[in-house]
Amino acid sequence: MKKVWITFAFLFTFQMMTQTSGVAFAQDTLDIKILSPDAVENYPGLETSVQAEITNLSNTELKNAMAYITMADIGKHMTVNLEDYGADVPILLDTLKPQQSVKVELPIRFVYTSQYKLYVTVSSDDDQQIHSSASIPVHILGNTQINPLFVQIVSIAMPVILLLLLFFVTRRKKQ
């Protein structure tokens, strides 16, 4: 009898652990894969296209879908306003039929130095979920190597040279 109660308690505990507390998890209806590039490491000003494949995994048509780029700045822990990057315009996918795949190219110009995570995101009027791809790392390098000693020399020498030049010009006009 004791074994029956232990088995019953075990099964009851297992059932309680596997249940979700009234929260329904929606099935993933889209698969988004970034085809290229795998990663970006370059200087500011780089213009490229992010190629992605979007697949409708559901059994229903997905109407008025749009794909766009989303970026997060890792260093600042914030999302990026893509207006400066020229990547703020989504691509309209119209209707995705069940099990249909479509490839898209999303243009972007990297502007500011930092480290980012880049995603391709898809949303639709028919689907309440927002779907994103796995991220790719983006590292935009600083393109200047400033020598502090050189900066000090220039910041001291330039005013001195300008003052001497002004002195010689005013002295020459007086003569």
Contacts in CASP RR format, 6 or more apart in sequence:
PFRMAT RR
TARGET T0000
AUTHOR 0000-0000-0000
METHOD contacts of the structure
MODEL  1
MKKVWITFAFLFTFQMMTQTSGVAFAQDTLDIKILSPDAVENYPGLETSV
QAEITNLSNTELKNAMAYITMADIGKHMTVNLEDYGADVPILLDTLKPQQ
SVKVELPIRFVYTSQYKLYVTVSSDDDQQIHSSASIPVHILGNTQINPLF
VQIVSIAMPVILLLLLFFVTRRKKQ
26 128 0 8 1.000
26 129 0 8 1.000
27 58 0 8 1.000
28 57 0 8 1.000
28 129 0 8 1.000
28 131 0 8 1.000
29 56 0 8 1.000
29 57 0 8 1.000
29 58 0 8 1.000
29 62 0 8 1.000
29 127 0 8 1.000
29 129 0 8 1.000
29 131 0 8 1.000
30 54 0 8 1.000
30 55 0 8 1.000
30 56 0 8 1.000
30 57 0 8 1.000
30 58 0 8 1.000
30 62 0 8 1.000
30 122 0 8 1.000
30 127 0 8 1.000
30 131 0 8 1.000
31 54 0 8 1.000
31 55 0 8 1.000
31 57 0 8 1.000
32 52 0 8 1.000
32 53 0 8 1.000
32 54 0 8 1.000
32 55 0 8 1.000
32 67 0 8 1.000
32 120 0 8 1.000
32 121 0 8 1.000
32 122 0 8 1.000
32 131 0 8 1.000
32 132 0 8 1.000
32 133 0 8 1.000
33 52 0 8 1.000
33 53 0 8 1.000
33 133 0 8 1.000
33 134 0 8 1.000
34 50 0 8 1.000
34 51 0 8 1.000
34 52 0 8 1.000
34 118 0 8 1.000
34 120 0 8 1.000
34 133 0 8 1.000
34 134 0 8 1.000
34 136 0 8 1.000
35 51 0 8 1.000
35 52 0 8 1.000
35 53 0 8 1.000
35 103 0 8 1.000
36 50 0 8 1.000
36 51 0 8 1.000
37 48 0 8 1.000
37 50 0 8 1.000
37 136 0 8 1.000
38 136 0 8 1.000
39 136 0 8 1.000
39 137 0 8 1.000
39 138 0 8 1.000
39 139 0 8 1.000
40 46 0 8 1.000
40 48 0 8 1.000
40 110 0 8 1.000
40 118 0 8 1.000
40 136 0 8 1.000
40 137 0 8 1.000
40 138 0 8 1.000
40 139 0 8 1.000
40 140 0 8 1.000
41 138 0 8 1.000
41 139 0 8 1.000
41 141 0 8 1.000
42 110 0 8 1.000
42 140 0 8 1.000
42 141 0 8 1.000
43 140 0 8 1.000
43 141 0 8 1.000
43 142 0 8 1.000
43 143 0 8 1.000
44 110 0 8 1.000
44 111 0 8 1.000
44 112 0 8 1.000
44 113 0 8 1.000
44 140 0 8 1.000
44 142 0 8 1.000
44 143 0 8 1.000
45 109 0 8 1.000
45 110 0 8 1.000
45 111 0 8 1.000
46 109 0 8 1.000
46 110 0 8 1.000
46 140 0 8 1.000
47 107 0 8 1.000
47 108 0 8 1.000
47 109 0 8 1.000
47 110 0 8 1.000
48 107 0 8 1.000
48 108 0 8 1.000
48 109 0 8 1.000
48 110 0 8 1.000
49 105 0 8 1.000
49 106 0 8 1.000
49 107 0 8 1.000
49 108 0 8 1.000
50 69 0 8 1.000
50 105 0 8 1.000
50 106 0 8 1.000
50 108 0 8 1.000
50 118 0 8 1.000
50 120 0 8 1.000
51 103 0 8 1.000
51 104 0 8 1.000
51 105 0 8 1.000
51 106 0 8 1.000
52 67 0 8 1.000
52 103 0 8 1.000
52 104 0 8 1.000
52 106 0 8 1.000
52 120 0 8 1.000
52 133 0 8 1.000
53 101 0 8 1.000
53 102 0 8 1.000
53 103 0 8 1.000
53 104 0 8 1.000
54 65 0 8 1.000
54 67 0 8 1.000
54 93 0 8 1.000
54 96 0 8 1.000
54 101 0 8 1.000
54 102 0 8 1.000
54 103 0 8 1.000
54 104 0 8 1.000
54 120 0 8 1.000
54 122 0 8 1.000
55 99 0 8 1.000
55 100 0 8 1.000
55 101 0 8 1.000
56 62 0 8 1.000
56 96 0 8 1.000
56 97 0 8 1.000
56 98 0 8 1.000
56 99 0 8 1.000
56 100 0 8 1.000
56 101 0 8 1.000
57 99 0 8 1.000
58 98 0 8 1.000
59 98 0 8 1.000
60 98 0 8 1.000
60 126 0 8 1.000
61 95 0 8 1.000
61 96 0 8 1.000
61 97 0 8 1.000
61 98 0 8 1.000
61 126 0 8 1.000
62 93 0 8 1.000
62 95 0 8 1.000
62 96 0 8 1.000
62 124 0 8 1.000
62 126 0 8 1.000
62 127 0 8 1.000
63 94 0 8 1.000
63 95 0 8 1.000
63 124 0 8 1.000
63 125 0 8 1.000
63 126 0 8 1.000
64 92 0 8 1.000
64 94 0 8 1.000
64 95 0 8 1.000
64 124 0 8 1.000
64 125 0 8 1.000
64 126 0 8 1.000
65 92 0 8 1.000
65 93 0 8 1.000
65 94 0 8 1.000
65 95 0 8 1.000
65 96 0 8 1.000
65 122 0 8 1.000
65 123 0 8 1.000
65 124 0 8 1.000
65 126 0 8 1.000
65 127 0 8 1.000
66 90 0 8 1.000
66 91 0 8 1.000
66 92 0 8 1.000
66 93 0 8 1.000
66 122 0 8 1.000
66 123 0 8 1.000
66 124 0 8 1.000
67 90 0 8 1.000
67 91 0 8 1.000
67 93 0 8 1.000
67 104 0 8 1.000
67 106 0 8 1.000
67 120 0 8 1.000
67 121 0 8 1.000
67 122 0 8 1.000
68 87 0 8 1.000
68 88 0 8 1.000
68 89 0 8 1.000
68 90 0 8 1.000
68 91 0 8 1.000
68 106 0 8 1.000
68 120 0 8 1.000
68 121 0 8 1.000
68 122 0 8 1.000
69 82 0 8 1.000
69 85 0 8 1.000
69 87 0 8 1.000
69 106 0 8 1.000
69 108 0 8 1.000
69 118 0 8 1.000
69 119 0 8 1.000
69 120 0 8 1.000
69 121 0 8 1.000
70 79 0 8 1.000
70 82 0 8 1.000
70 118 0 8 1.000
70 119 0 8 1.000
70 120 0 8 1.000
70 121 0 8 1.000
70 132 0 8 1.000
71 79 0 8 1.000
71 80 0 8 1.000
71 82 0 8 1.000
71 85 0 8 1.000
71 87 0 8 1.000
71 116 0 8 1.000
71 117 0 8 1.000
71 118 0 8 1.000
71 119 0 8 1.000
71 138 0 8 1.000
72 78 0 8 1.000
72 79 0 8 1.000
72 80 0 8 1.000
72 116 0 8 1.000
72 117 0 8 1.000
72 119 0 8 1.000
72 135 0 8 1.000
73 79 0 8 1.000
73 80 0 8 1.000
73 114 0 8 1.000
73 115 0 8 1.000
73 116 0 8 1.000
74 114 0 8 1.000
74 115 0 8 1.000
74 116 0 8 1.000
74 117 0 8 1.000
75 114 0 8 1.000
75 115 0 8 1.000
76 114 0 8 1.000
80 116 0 8 1.000
81 88 0 8 1.000
82 88 0 8 1.000
82 108 0 8 1.000
84 111 0 8 1.000
84 112 0 8 1.000
85 108 0 8 1.000
85 109 0 8 1.000
85 110 0 8 1.000
85 111 0 8 1.000
86 107 0 8 1.000
86 108 0 8 1.000
86 109 0 8 1.000
87 106 0 8 1.000
87 107 0 8 1.000
87 108 0 8 1.000
87 109 0 8 1.000
91 104 0 8 1.000
91 105 0 8 1.000
91 106 0 8 1.000
93 102 0 8 1.000
93 104 0 8 1.000
93 122 0 8 1.000
96 102 0 8 1.000
104 120 0 8 1.000
106 120 0 8 1.000
108 118 0 8 1.000
110 138 0 8 1.000
110 140 0 8 1.000
111 140 0 8 1.000
112 140 0 8 1.000
113 140 0 8 1.000
113 141 0 8 1.000
113 142 0 8 1.000
113 143 0 8 1.000
114 140 0 8 1.000
115 137 0 8 1.000
115 138 0 8 1.000
115 139 0 8 1.000
115 140 0 8 1.000
116 137 0 8 1.000
116 138 0 8 1.000
116 139 0 8 1.000
116 140 0 8 1.000
117 135 0 8 1.000
117 136 0 8 1.000
117 137 0 8 1.000
117 138 0 8 1.000
118 135 0 8 1.000
118 136 0 8 1.000
118 137 0 8 1.000
118 138 0 8 1.000
119 132 0 8 1.000
119 133 0 8 1.000
119 134 0 8 1.000
119 135 0 8 1.000
120 132 0 8 1.000
120 133 0 8 1.000
121 130 0 8 1.000
121 131 0 8 1.000
121 132 0 8 1.000
121 133 0 8 1.000
122 130 0 8 1.000
122 131 0 8 1.000
122 132 0 8 1.000
123 130 0 8 1.000
123 131 0 8 1.000
END
